[in-house]
Structures are given as structure tokens and as C-alpha cells.
Amino acid sequence: MLVEKSFDTGEVVLNYAEGPDNGSPMLLIHGFPRWWKDFKPIIPEISKSNQIYAIDLRGHGKSGRANSYTFSDYKQDIIQFLEKKVKQPAILFGHSLGGWISLMIASTHPSLVKALIIGDSPLNIIERQSMEDYTVARVSDWRKANEDTSKPTDDSTIRLKKIDLKVFDPWRNIGTDLSAFENLLSGYNLETILKSIAEVDCPVLLIQGNTNTVSDSDAEYAKSVLSELHHVYLENHGHYLGLDTGDITDLRNALLPFLESIR
């Protein structure tokens, strides 16, 4: 049973859910533009031997609004949460954007991280135009959800209604504006990050879906740098790894052996 609480970074109040103390702390960080509830299908399994914290990033879910939404902003919020709330090395399970944030934290603040689980995060961020196209589509979804004045009943509409429209601003025009792209990704450099993580021998589980969000070449590169990397390919699931459908058998089979290995 998770209980929703709030954490004030001094800049923004973050909403998070906390489970019982059943073991090592494990922080779940959702993707863009999502919320902590994405992880609900897998939480009963992973909470048996871990204390779960699942957070809404700034501007998402029930978390407060802010003036800036870059990778660096999200990273600093999570660092504060780990330092002031969790207060011991945690397992970070980041999906998509959450994986990028987790990698950045592990590379610069290794003392806060016990292990990493990267859920289908595109490691080498080069498809700028496709990222911009995705943002345009999500803004359209947001507008449709917010133009509907009826009481929403489905989770997707409820989630979209809770997102701050400004969350999308840093992602706009990144396909044509290099400075906008660099501002969004400030602090994210795959080669530097992986080499930093390799130096501290942090255990890493990379879970790859079947949509080529994580390219085979990037997965191989990560394995060549990280001696502690475990790689699992979920051939039956796309970017959401079964979390979107509730079919989490394959995801569970990837997670549980890794979690057992780092106890």
C-alpha cells in the first residue's frame, strides 16, 4: 500500500508515493510526459523486498509547477529528494526520460545510487526531429483533454489534465534550433556518463523494448563500457515494457533476478 506525500525542494513541491520499509529504497522515475502511476502494475512485485518511492516530476501529476523544465532541473529535484528524504543509496528505476535523469545522477552523485534500472531510454539522443514531432503530438493530446469539460474517467485523460503546458516548451523547435536542444539536454553526454558510472562499478540493468527506442548499437556500446551492465531485450513489448497493458510478466522476469543480485 503506497501513500501519497509531498516534498518541498525549496523551488517546487513534488508529489510522491511511498511504500512500507521492506528493504532497500527504490525510486521510480517516470517518462515524459507521464506520472508515477505508470509503475502501478509492477509495484506489488518490487515492493516485496524494497521500500518504494514513486515520484511525479515537476509539472507532472500532482507535483507543483515551475518556470523551467530541462533535464538539469529534473535532475536537481531528484538529487534533493534522495539527499533529504531517502537519505541512503537507492536503486533508481527510470523509464524513458526517467532513465536519462537516473544516468545523470549516477554519473555525478554516485554516493546516492545503489544500482540503476534503465527502462527503454534512448541512450544516444540524436533523433531531434522525431522528438519534436512527438512533442507536437502530445501537446495536441493535452489540448484535446483540456478542451473536454466533462469529468474524465480514463487514466490517460486525467494524467494529461494534470500536466503543466509549459512542460512541453523546452522540447519545442529542438529539431531546427540547436540551442534549444542543447539547453534541454544540458549535462547529458552519453560517453561521459557511462565512463563515470563505470569508474564506480554501479550495477546497471538496461531493459530494451522492441521499438528500437534503444538501438542495438547503443546497447552494445553501453555493454562495452559498463562491466556491471545486465541487458534484457523484451521482444514482446514496446517502449512501455508492458506497463501500459498490465502484462508485466516479462518485465517482472527481468527485474526480480537483478534486484536479487544486488541485495
Rosetta silent file (secondary structure, phi, psi, omega in degrees, C-alpha in Angstrom):
SEQUENCE: MLVEKSFDTGEVVLNYAEGPDNGSPMLLIHGFPRWWKDFKPIIPEISKSNQIYAIDLRGHGKSGRANSYTFSDYKQDIIQFLEKKVKQPAILFGHSLGGWISLMIASTHPSLVKALIIGDSPLNIIERQSMEDYTVARVSDWRKANEDTSKPTDDSTIRLKKIDLKVFDPWRNIGTDLSAFENLLSGYNLETILKSIAEVDCPVLLIQGNTNTVSDSDAEYAKSVLSELHHVYLENHGHYLGLDTGDITDLRNALLPFLESIR
SCORE:     score description
SCORE:     0.000 S_00000001
   1 L     0.000  118.645  178.769    0.000    0.000    0.000 S_00000001
   2 L   -98.171  145.073  179.377    1.537    3.300   -1.121 S_00000001
   3 E  -118.426  129.273  178.750    0.689    6.633    0.465 S_00000001
   4 E   -78.295  136.607 -179.602    0.982    9.895   -1.458 S_00000001
   5 E  -138.618 -178.155  179.056    3.008   12.620    0.236 S_00000001
   6 E  -130.439  150.407  179.287    4.726   15.873   -0.700 S_00000001
   7 E  -135.580  125.023 -177.695    8.348   17.035   -0.703 S_00000001
   8 E   -97.427  115.997  178.610    9.367   20.694   -0.961 S_00000001
   9 L   -80.597   -9.595 -172.230   12.644   21.287   -2.801 S_00000001
  10 L    98.879  -20.573  177.406   12.524   24.989   -1.986 S_00000001
  11 L  -114.377  -34.283 -177.146   11.639   25.712   -5.612 S_00000001
  12 L  -151.871  148.468  177.278    8.772   23.319   -6.236 S_00000001
  13 E   -96.254  121.226 -177.827    6.643   20.899   -4.212 S_00000001
  14 E   -98.404  137.644  172.725    6.883   17.356   -5.555 S_00000001
  15 E   -90.596  137.014  176.215    4.202   14.725   -5.169 S_00000001
  16 E  -148.144  160.021  175.876    5.403   11.207   -4.454 S_00000001
  17 E  -112.128  139.084 -176.903    4.094    7.872   -3.247 S_00000001
  18 E  -125.900  135.285  178.485    5.861    5.952   -0.503 S_00000001
  19 L  -104.303  178.165 -179.598    5.554    2.277    0.386 S_00000001
  20 L   -67.510  156.746 -178.338    6.392    0.293    3.512 S_00000001
  21 L   -79.980   88.307 -179.825   10.013   -0.288    4.513 S_00000001
  22 L  -106.816   10.317 -179.655   10.514   -3.774    3.096 S_00000001
  23 L   152.309 -151.178 -177.336   14.161   -3.373    2.147 S_00000001
  24 E   -59.654  141.652  177.127   16.449   -1.180    0.078 S_00000001
  25 E   -67.268  141.327 -179.386   14.945    2.103   -1.100 S_00000001
  26 E  -136.693  118.688 -177.481   13.917    2.120   -4.755 S_00000001
  27 E  -102.891  124.344  179.741   12.926    5.328   -6.538 S_00000001
  28 E   -99.334  124.469 -176.214   10.699    5.070   -9.618 S_00000001
  29 E  -122.354  117.194 -172.638   11.052    7.940  -12.114 S_00000001
  30 L   -77.249  174.292  178.810    8.532    8.147  -14.935 S_00000001
  31 L   -91.083 -169.812 -176.386    8.923    9.230  -18.541 S_00000001
  32 L  -107.143  132.803  -14.542    7.770   12.293  -20.499 S_00000001
  33 L   -99.923   94.225 -169.658    5.013   13.437  -20.130 S_00000001
  34 L  -119.252 -152.064  177.448    3.764   10.818  -17.677 S_00000001
  35 L  -159.132  172.267 -173.377    3.300   10.331  -13.872 S_00000001
  36 H   -62.484  -26.815 -175.424    4.265    7.945  -11.073 S_00000001
  37 H   -66.337  -11.641  174.005    1.146    5.833  -11.576 S_00000001
  38 H   -55.497  -30.348 -174.636    2.679    4.359  -14.755 S_00000001
  39 H   -86.704   -2.530 -173.843    4.528    1.969  -12.438 S_00000001
  40 L   -53.257  -38.693 -178.519    1.454    0.708  -10.578 S_00000001
  41 L   -60.762  -31.663 -174.725    1.316   -2.692  -12.387 S_00000001
  42 L   -96.987  -13.930 -174.138    4.819   -3.664  -11.213 S_00000001
  43 H   -59.309  -42.728  179.490    4.808   -2.097   -7.734 S_00000001
  44 H   -55.873  -35.197 -179.095    3.230   -5.080   -5.896 S_00000001
  45 H   -73.896  -50.288 -172.530    6.094   -7.301   -7.085 S_00000001
  46 H   -78.804  -15.702  179.341    9.038   -4.992   -6.477 S_00000001
  47 L   -80.982   -7.982 -179.783    7.739   -3.682   -3.147 S_00000001
  48 L   -65.499  -30.048 -178.011    8.049   -7.117   -1.542 S_00000001
  49 L  -129.247   15.756  179.467   11.767   -6.598   -0.952 S_00000001
  50 E  -142.746  153.283  169.639   12.183   -2.831   -1.411 S_00000001
  51 E   -90.659  115.066 -173.154   10.858    0.387    0.018 S_00000001
  52 E   -89.085  132.493  165.822    9.229    2.055   -2.964 S_00000001
  53 E  -121.683  127.437  178.848    9.247    5.756   -3.653 S_00000001
  54 E  -127.691  123.129 -166.655    7.472    6.784   -6.858 S_00000001
  55 E  -115.947  145.748  167.460    7.648   10.442   -7.817 S_00000001
  56 L   -91.452  121.083  176.454    5.834   12.885  -10.089 S_00000001
  57 L   -63.585  157.623  178.857    8.418   15.092  -11.782 S_00000001
  58 L   -50.009  136.190  179.219    7.896   18.847  -11.568 S_00000001
  59 L    80.931   -3.745 -178.390    4.953   19.932  -13.733 S_00000001
  60 L  -116.031  153.365  176.108    3.600   16.373  -13.930 S_00000001
  61 L    54.133 -131.034 -179.282    0.849   14.629  -11.990 S_00000001
  62 L   -94.918    5.714  179.349    0.182   16.302   -8.651 S_00000001
  63 L   -74.228  158.189 -176.837    3.593   17.970   -8.439 S_00000001
  64 L   -71.214  166.352  179.137    3.866   21.747   -8.443 S_00000001
  65 L   -88.342  156.030 -178.478    4.505   23.991  -11.422 S_00000001
  66 L  -142.554  177.286 -179.640    7.844   25.654  -12.117 S_00000001
  67 L   -92.968  -15.038 -175.220    9.466   28.115  -14.506 S_00000001
  68 L  -141.406  141.035 -176.644   11.919   25.681  -16.069 S_00000001
  69 L  -137.131   60.762  176.487   11.707   22.070  -17.220 S_00000001
  70 L  -100.155  170.801  175.690   15.096   20.919  -18.505 S_00000001
  71 H   -54.447  -41.829 -177.791   16.936   17.672  -17.786 S_00000001
  72 H   -63.785  -38.023  178.206   19.083   19.565  -15.299 S_00000001
  73 H   -62.944  -47.985  179.173   16.010   20.840  -13.428 S_00000001
  74 H   -61.074  -41.739 -179.676   14.563   17.355  -13.065 S_00000001
  75 H   -59.598  -47.220 -177.901   17.954   16.039  -12.003 S_00000001
  76 H   -64.542  -36.583  176.421   18.382   18.612   -9.233 S_00000001
  77 H   -60.591  -45.471 -176.799   14.890   17.888   -7.867 S_00000001
  78 H   -69.287  -37.998  176.907   15.644   14.167   -7.636 S_00000001
  79 H   -59.199  -45.552  178.531   19.050   14.768   -6.040 S_00000001
  80 H   -61.777  -41.032  179.744   17.399   16.828   -3.316 S_00000001
  81 H   -62.452  -43.362  179.561   14.768   14.147   -2.790 S_00000001
  82 H   -65.666  -42.431 -177.266   17.431   11.458   -2.443 S_00000001
  83 H   -70.204  -42.093 -169.704   19.584   13.539   -0.102 S_00000001
  84 H  -100.220  -23.356 -179.819   16.859   14.897    2.168 S_00000001
  85 H  -106.364  -54.991 -176.119   14.116   12.274    2.055 S_00000001
  86 H   -72.955  -47.496  171.357   15.632    8.888    1.166 S_00000001
  87 L    64.823   19.333  171.997   18.970    9.588    2.906 S_00000001
  88 L  -158.719  159.591 -178.541   20.705    6.399    1.737 S_00000001
  89 L   -55.956  132.980 -175.067   21.844    4.938   -1.587 S_00000001
  90 E  -120.193  155.040  168.915   18.790    3.977   -3.646 S_00000001
  91 E   -81.130  124.585  178.118   18.006    1.830   -6.628 S_00000001
  92 E  -102.451  120.592  175.596   16.857    4.169   -9.396 S_00000001
  93 E  -112.535  102.646 -178.766   14.367    2.740  -11.884 S_00000001
  94 E  -110.893  129.964  175.233   13.878    5.311  -14.626 S_00000001
  95 E  -100.985  128.413  176.132   11.646    4.837  -17.643 S_00000001
  96 L    55.146 -114.953  176.611   12.480    6.835  -20.783 S_00000001
  97 H   -52.963  -38.737  178.167   13.114   10.415  -19.542 S_00000001
  98 H   -60.568  -31.485  176.332   13.420    8.941  -16.054 S_00000001
  99 H   -69.036  -40.602  176.088   16.268    6.788  -17.313 S_00000001
 100 H   -59.929  -46.264 -179.724   18.156    9.807  -18.628 S_00000001
 101 H   -61.410  -42.447 -179.753   17.750   11.535  -15.265 S_00000001
 102 H   -62.778  -42.701  178.719   18.901    8.411  -13.427 S_00000001
 103 H   -62.332  -42.717  179.650   22.016    8.090  -15.580 S_00000001
 104 H   -62.231  -43.069 -179.421   22.911   11.734  -14.995 S_00000001
 105 H   -66.182  -44.225 -179.012   22.561   11.392  -11.226 S_00000001
 106 H   -62.343  -30.125 -177.533   24.582    8.175  -11.075 S_00000001
 107 H   -79.676  -28.900 -176.878   27.422    9.817  -13.011 S_00000001
 108 H  -107.635  -21.935 -179.249   27.683   12.945  -10.843 S_00000001
 109 L  -132.847   62.543 -174.364   26.356   11.742   -7.452 S_00000001
 110 H   -61.907  -24.373 -179.180   27.326    8.055   -7.223 S_00000001
 111 H   -68.197  -16.099  179.910   27.020    8.021   -3.436 S_00000001
 112 H   -89.678   -7.918 -169.358   23.246    8.429   -3.827 S_00000001
 113 E  -121.353  124.707  175.031   22.830    5.419   -6.106 S_00000001
 114 E   -87.914  -38.188 -179.667   22.985    1.737   -5.231 S_00000001
 115 E  -163.930  162.429 -179.602   22.010    0.489   -8.704 S_00000001
 116 E  -121.760  138.243  168.759   20.367    1.630  -11.924 S_00000001
 117 E  -123.406  115.942 -176.557   17.479    0.216  -13.916 S_00000001
 118 E  -106.767  111.979 -175.738   17.101    1.947  -17.272 S_00000001
 119 E   -96.495   94.010  174.217   13.747    1.273  -18.903 S_00000001
 120 L    51.209   45.092  173.943   13.991    1.760  -22.682 S_00000001
 121 L   -87.787  127.573  178.530   15.649    5.177  -22.547 S_00000001
 122 L   -67.027  103.499 -168.469   17.159    6.161  -25.928 S_00000001
 123 L   -61.489  -48.705 -177.837   20.772    6.338  -24.779 S_00000001
 124 L   -99.750  102.153 -169.743   22.261    8.354  -27.613 S_00000001
 125 L   -83.807   94.387 -177.154   19.860   11.251  -28.117 S_00000001
 126 L  -124.151  -18.275 -176.734   20.240   12.166  -31.789 S_00000001
 127 L   -84.168   70.490 -175.175   16.720   11.947  -33.276 S_00000001
 128 H   -63.598  -42.410 -176.486   15.892   15.577  -32.619 S_00000001
 129 H   -67.227  -39.969  179.084   13.157   15.885  -35.241 S_00000001
 130 H   -66.613  -33.367  176.409   11.315   12.777  -34.074 S_00000001
 131 H   -65.821  -40.489  178.007   11.462   14.108  -30.501 S_00000001
 132 H   -66.328  -42.776  179.146    9.942   17.406  -31.666 S_00000001
 133 H   -60.712  -40.876  177.867    7.235   15.573  -33.637 S_00000001
 134 H   -61.308  -42.152  179.880    6.413   13.524  -30.547 S_00000001
 135 H   -62.968  -43.564  178.950    6.091   16.721  -28.503 S_00000001
 136 H   -59.073  -42.263  179.334    3.716   18.283  -31.041 S_00000001
 137 H   -64.533  -40.513 -179.243    1.524   15.176  -30.870 S_00000001
 138 H   -70.668  -33.852  175.368    1.480   15.217  -27.055 S_00000001
 139 H   -64.114  -40.153  176.535    0.576   18.923  -26.977 S_00000001
 140 H   -61.012  -42.484  177.156   -2.342   18.099  -29.289 S_00000001
 141 H   -61.286  -42.290 -179.197   -3.398   15.342  -26.870 S_00000001
 142 H   -61.396  -44.365 -178.198   -3.125   17.813  -23.971 S_00000001
 143 H   -64.906  -42.484  178.665   -5.322   20.372  -25.717 S_00000001
 144 H   -61.690  -42.933 -179.265   -7.985   17.802  -26.550 S_00000001
 145 H   -64.049  -39.310 -176.046   -8.037   16.549  -22.976 S_00000001
 146 H   -83.574  -16.194  174.368   -8.324   20.058  -21.555 S_00000001
 147 H   -80.709  -18.423  178.445  -10.988   21.180  -24.036 S_00000001
 148 L   -80.490  112.541 -175.965  -13.216   18.346  -22.817 S_00000001
 149 L   -85.953   -6.698  177.837  -15.270   19.828  -19.990 S_00000001
 150 L   -74.430  158.201 -179.839  -16.803   16.518  -18.932 S_00000001
 151 L   -69.794  121.006 -177.426  -15.406   14.725  -15.914 S_00000001
 152 L   -68.584  144.018  179.248  -12.610   12.436  -17.156 S_00000001
 153 L  -118.031  -19.382 -179.502  -12.901    8.747  -16.404 S_00000001
 154 L   -98.931  149.125 -175.584   -9.832    7.265  -18.103 S_00000001
 155 H   -59.976  -36.910 -177.197   -6.324    7.499  -16.661 S_00000001
 156 H   -63.253  -44.791  179.736   -4.820    8.989  -19.829 S_00000001
 157 H   -67.612  -41.723  177.913   -7.155   11.999  -19.833 S_00000001
 158 H   -59.926  -44.284 -179.956   -6.763   12.514  -16.093 S_00000001
 159 H   -62.330  -45.280 -178.105   -2.971   12.426  -16.463 S_00000001
 160 H   -64.492  -36.659  179.411   -2.976   14.898  -19.355 S_00000001
 161 H   -65.645  -22.450 -176.844   -5.199   17.345  -17.489 S_00000001
 162 L   -91.021   -6.255 -177.164   -2.655   17.441  -14.658 S_00000001
 163 L   -84.831  135.799  173.681    0.364   18.334  -16.821 S_00000001
 164 L   -71.799  125.790 -179.229    1.620   21.913  -16.934 S_00000001
 165 H   -57.174  -29.033 -179.187    1.571   23.030  -20.588 S_00000001
 166 H   -66.775  -17.422  176.435    4.964   24.703  -20.022 S_00000001
 167 H   -55.337  -31.781 -176.217    6.492   21.231  -19.581 S_00000001
 168 H   -81.108  -16.419 -172.145    6.480   20.993  -23.384 S_00000001
 169 H   -56.000  -47.288 -177.700    8.253   24.327  -24.003 S_00000001
 170 H   -64.467  -18.686 -177.683   11.888   23.070  -23.862 S_00000001
 171 H   -89.870  -11.351 -178.788   11.023   20.342  -26.380 S_00000001
 172 L   -73.317  140.244  173.239    9.577   22.718  -28.970 S_00000001
 173 L    64.757   13.865 -179.129   11.682   23.505  -32.060 S_00000001
 174 L   -70.184  -18.342  178.017   14.553   21.255  -30.967 S_00000001
 175 L   -70.771  -27.076 -176.751   14.579   19.723  -34.459 S_00000001
 176 L  -117.205  -15.093 -176.770   15.593   23.037  -36.023 S_00000001
 177 L  -114.651  101.900 -176.928   17.038   25.026  -33.107 S_00000001
 178 H   -63.508  -35.654 -179.353   20.316   23.570  -31.857 S_00000001
 179 H   -66.029  -36.638  177.219   20.486   25.965  -28.891 S_00000001
 180 H   -65.550  -39.899  178.802   17.038   24.814  -27.702 S_00000001
 181 H   -64.660  -45.312 -178.840   18.189   21.208  -27.992 S_00000001
 182 H   -67.300  -34.364  177.827   21.396   21.859  -26.071 S_00000001
 183 H   -66.684  -43.337  179.044   19.525   23.744  -23.336 S_00000001
 184 H   -60.113  -44.758 -172.511   17.074   20.880  -22.858 S_00000001
 185 L   -95.173   11.601 -176.424   19.847   18.276  -22.668 S_00000001
 186 L   -50.722  124.060 -179.964   22.384   20.313  -20.712 S_00000001
 187 L    97.562   -7.092 -179.404   24.517   17.897  -18.704 S_00000001
 188 L  -104.671  111.103  174.172   23.670   14.809  -20.735 S_00000001
 189 L  -137.443  113.034 -170.255   26.585   13.290  -22.620 S_00000001
 190 H   -58.101  -46.664 -176.941   26.390    9.519  -23.042 S_00000001
 191 H   -62.097  -46.362  179.935   30.125    8.817  -23.283 S_00000001
 192 H   -63.320  -44.170 -178.222   30.972   10.923  -20.230 S_00000001
 193 H   -62.235  -49.919 -176.817   28.088    9.494  -18.211 S_00000001
 194 H   -64.513  -38.686  179.541   28.851    5.844  -18.933 S_00000001
 195 H   -66.681  -36.861  178.003   32.558    6.251  -18.202 S_00000001
 196 H   -65.882  -41.532  179.197   31.768    7.935  -14.876 S_00000001
 197 H   -67.185  -37.324  179.120   29.408    5.122  -13.899 S_00000001
 198 H   -62.259  -33.909 -177.474   31.975    2.534  -14.949 S_00000001
 199 H   -65.814  -25.146 -177.822   34.532    4.043  -12.569 S_00000001
 200 L  -107.117    5.387  176.462   32.338    3.298   -9.536 S_00000001
 201 L    53.665   44.239  178.225   31.161   -0.157  -10.713 S_00000001
 202 L   -75.831  125.158  176.963   27.487    0.687  -10.302 S_00000001
 203 L   -63.004  134.461 -177.688   25.276   -2.289  -11.238 S_00000001
 204 E  -132.346  131.826  171.077   23.071   -1.388  -14.216 S_00000001
 205 E  -111.035  119.038  175.756   20.119   -3.184  -15.768 S_00000001
 206 E  -103.727  116.859  178.702   19.220   -1.978  -19.269 S_00000001
 207 E  -105.793  118.957 -174.078   15.762   -3.100  -20.382 S_00000001
 208 E  -109.621  126.550  174.728   15.228   -2.684  -24.101 S_00000001
 209 L   -83.495 -179.110 -172.587   11.816   -2.739  -25.785 S_00000001
 210 L   -96.029   13.799 -175.700   11.142   -3.865  -29.351 S_00000001
 211 L  -101.121    7.051 -179.535   10.561   -0.430  -30.930 S_00000001
 212 L    66.307   20.071  171.666   14.242    0.483  -31.459 S_00000001
 213 L   -60.932  -43.169  168.085   13.966    3.343  -28.978 S_00000001
 214 L   -98.424  114.618 -179.328   17.203    1.885  -27.647 S_00000001
 215 L   -72.747  153.148  177.659   19.247    0.976  -30.703 S_00000001
 216 H   -60.652  -36.644 -178.634   21.179   -2.283  -30.749 S_00000001
 217 H   -67.262  -37.666  178.375   24.386   -0.345  -31.361 S_00000001
 218 H   -69.819  -37.158  176.645   23.831    1.835  -28.284 S_00000001
 219 H   -62.925  -42.210  178.961   23.083   -1.231  -26.169 S_00000001
 220 H   -66.404  -38.758  178.141   26.308   -2.835  -27.367 S_00000001
 221 H   -63.245  -44.354  178.985   28.257    0.354  -26.670 S_00000001
 222 H   -60.127  -41.343  179.283   26.873    0.516  -23.128 S_00000001
 223 H   -65.714  -32.560 -179.467   27.874   -3.105  -22.560 S_00000001
 224 H   -71.863  -24.979 -178.474   31.391   -2.397  -23.813 S_00000001
 225 H   -93.368  -38.713 -173.459   31.820    0.422  -21.277 S_00000001
 226 L  -102.731  107.521 -179.450   29.959   -0.959  -18.256 S_00000001
 227 L   -68.528  -22.775 -178.258   31.308   -4.225  -16.924 S_00000001
 228 L   -96.699   15.590 -176.833   28.387   -4.399  -14.457 S_00000001
 229 E   -84.642  132.115  171.543   25.696   -3.968  -17.112 S_00000001
 230 E  -109.433  131.418 -175.053   22.904   -6.521  -17.451 S_00000001
 231 E  -120.303  126.617  177.651   20.953   -6.268  -20.703 S_00000001
 232 E  -126.945  128.911  177.528   17.463   -7.682  -21.275 S_00000001
 233 E  -104.969  122.036  179.338   15.548   -7.404  -24.545 S_00000001
 234 L   -97.143   93.270 -173.106   11.759   -7.687  -24.265 S_00000001
 235 L   -68.133  -17.973 -177.344   10.794   -8.919  -27.702 S_00000001
 236 L   -99.180    4.307 -175.352    7.070   -8.892  -26.919 S_00000001
 237 L  -136.837  146.938  179.343    6.857   -5.340  -25.590 S_00000001
 238 L   -90.220 -146.973 -171.484    7.400   -1.834  -26.881 S_00000001
 239 L   -60.354  -32.036 -176.451    8.536    1.355  -25.201 S_00000001
 240 L   -90.326    3.110  167.960    6.316    0.952  -22.126 S_00000001
 241 L    59.800   21.194 -178.821    7.629   -2.556  -21.417 S_00000001
 242 L    94.954   -9.676  179.526    4.143   -3.901  -20.652 S_00000001
 243 L   -64.881  -29.271 -178.001    3.345   -1.249  -18.043 S_00000001
 244 L   -75.178  -26.877 -178.143    0.728    0.248  -20.362 S_00000001
 245 L  -103.623  -14.491 -175.727   -1.179   -3.021  -20.765 S_00000001
 246 L    85.705   -0.738  178.086   -0.571   -4.544  -17.345 S_00000001
 247 L   -86.329   86.356 -170.026    1.174   -7.519  -18.966 S_00000001
 248 L  -108.026   15.964 -179.188    4.257   -7.344  -16.764 S_00000001
 249 H   -58.543  -49.650 -178.585    5.384  -10.986  -16.759 S_00000001
 250 H   -66.744  -39.614  178.267    8.430  -10.336  -18.951 S_00000001
 251 H   -64.581  -43.764  177.552    9.292   -7.131  -17.104 S_00000001
 252 H   -59.706  -42.085 -179.212    8.991   -8.890  -13.756 S_00000001
 253 H   -67.945  -21.733  175.002   11.256  -11.681  -15.003 S_00000001
 254 H   -83.012  -39.352 -173.885   13.843   -9.057  -15.953 S_00000001
 255 H   -75.722  -47.772 -168.860   13.627   -7.072  -12.726 S_00000001
 256 H   -62.772  -44.047  177.029   13.465   -9.672   -9.978 S_00000001
 257 H   -62.391  -36.471  178.726   16.735  -11.560  -10.699 S_00000001
 258 H   -66.535  -45.179  179.682   18.591   -8.245  -10.943 S_00000001
 259 H   -63.089  -36.757  177.927   17.134   -6.988   -7.674 S_00000001
 260 H   -65.772  -35.012 -176.496   18.025  -10.274   -6.007 S_00000001
 261 H   -72.086  -18.857 -176.607   21.600   -9.998   -7.259 S_00000001
 262 L  -108.681   11.138  178.088   22.187   -6.597   -5.620 S_00000001
 263 L   -66.330    0.000    0.000   20.768   -7.332   -2.161 S_00000001
